[in-house]
Amino acid sequence: YIQYLDKLERRCIFVENEVGMKVATITNWWNYTKMRRDPWIHWMAVHPQYQGLGLGKGIVFKAMNNIEELDGDSNVVFVK
């Protein structure tokens, strides 16, 4: 991501707790498939202490909206 720091600012999302500690994150990016650029969810994580609170669902929802805003309405690939 280092060569795309300007894009990373808009594509890496964090959730912070009340004291500013980052407790969840997701990165939406892209990958080239033949002649087109497909949006991907590259990774997502929620701190174990904050799991089960719905943060994962919320951050995925935010990332999907972000992808639609940045890349248009298209299929998204989730990387395992």
Secondary structure, DSSP 8 states (H G I E B T S, - for coil): -GGGHHHHHHHEEEEE-TTS-EEEEEEEEEEEETTEEEEEEEEEEE-GGGTTSSHHHHHHHHHHHHHHHHH-S---EE--
